[in-house]
Amino acid sequence: MVREGKSISFVLPAYNEEENIEKAVEAIVKVAESLDLEDWEIVVVNDGSSDDTGRIIDRLHEKNPRVRPIHHEQNLGYADALRTGFKSARCKLIFYTDSDLQFDVREVKNFLPAIEDYDIVTGFRIYRYDPLSRLVLAWGYNLIARTIFRLKVRDIDCAFKLFRREVFDVIEIRSKKFFVDTEILAKARYHGFRITEIGVRHYPRAGGTSTVRPSHVFSTLRELAKMWLEIYLGIGKKKS
């Protein structure tokens, strides 16, 4: 049971997810209605999709005003989609997952007791349904990121996380593409936010195509080095 006063903004980044987005939103509606929340909303960020994703989420909004569509006129990338969603969120807690149906959103209920004692509850995939090449790259990347940012998180880029909104009052997302999870957790650790992990199930993609490519590894590693310099040495940090 959720404690009185708890509210959640469910954030869904979406790029060319016409095959999955309606099912993803409907699944969250069912979960939200089952949790006895004080308030909730679903913020769907259409990141410049060229398919029917935008029209579908507009239709879902007409059906249920708690579904809030936000449209990027062009594709800005994963990090920008999350940044937009987090900034637009109105509730006390912010949850995000992807729109590709690779997670069971019902498992968010397992995160709610932990958020009473932590600022971030991040999932780790108990078994990961991805191609072998991507699994190897992810293992290596997680090892490097854990080491240089001293993160005690085994699955940094797992797209199933619950935050207290105060986290984003302190952390400014500046990264691009797929480094965003590392940036959030690295900055959260630096600022002393409490982080814990809970295992979640992971499923094969039901439809559509992943936008993650092996070529993204090198650009992500460059961002990783740049972010370390910013966090620990102040190099490249925006002046207030």
Secondary structure, DSSP 8 states (H G I E B T S, - for coil): ---TT-EEEEEEEESS-TTTHHHHHHHHHHHHHHTT-SEEEEEEEEES-SSSHHHHHHHHHHH-TTEEEEEESS---HHHHHHHHHHH--SSEEEEE-SSS-B-GGGGGGTTTGGGT-SEEEEEESS--S-HHHHHHHHHHHHHHHHHHT---S-TT-SEEEEETTHHHH------GGGHHHHHHHHHHHTT--EEEEEE-B----SS-----TTHHHHHHHHHHHHHIIIII-TT----
